[in-house]
Amino acid sequence: MSAQRPCARAFVALGANIGEPVQHLRAAVRDLDALPGTRVVARSSLYRSAPVGLLNQPDFINAVVAVDTTLAPLELLRQLLAIEAVHGRVRSIPNAPRTLDLDLLLHGDSVLGDAELTLPHPRMHQRAFVLLPLLEIAPDTRLPGLGLARDFLDQVAGQDIHRFEAL
C-alpha cells in the first residue's frame, strides 16, 4: 500500500474568449473540483481583459481558482490540458483565441523549470489578468523566487482589466 501524497495548495488561471467564455470557465471549475484528490477551495470574480500578443480578437474572460490537491505538479498540468481538450481547446498559434485556457500558476512552493512545466508560471507577475484575481482570493501570495505577488501590482497598473461578476 503506497502512502498518499501530501496535499498542496495550487492556483490555476482560467481564461477564454470564444464560444461562451463564462460558461466554459464555470464548467472548468466543476471539472477541476472533480479531479482525483483535488477540490476547489476558492474562486475569484470574473474579469474582462484586453488580449495580449495577438490583439485582433475578442476580450478575454479570466479568473483564478485555488485548489487543494494531492496531484503532483506534472500530473495536475496533464489534467488541466485534458480539461482544455474537453472544452474544445485547439492550439494553433501563440495567443490565439481559445475556448478555454488553464494555466498552472503555483503548486505549493514548487519551483520547476523544464520543457513541460515552469513554476511559478514565468509571466504571471507581468499580467494584471492573473495578479488581480489571484490577489482577490489569496492577498498574501508569495511567488517563489520573486517575492510577494502584490509587489508587482504597480507594474501591471496600466493593463486593461475590469472585474464584472462572480465566478
Order of alpha helices (4+ residues) and beta strands (2+ residues): beta-alpha-beta-beta-beta-alpha-beta-beta-beta-alpha-beta-beta-alpha-beta
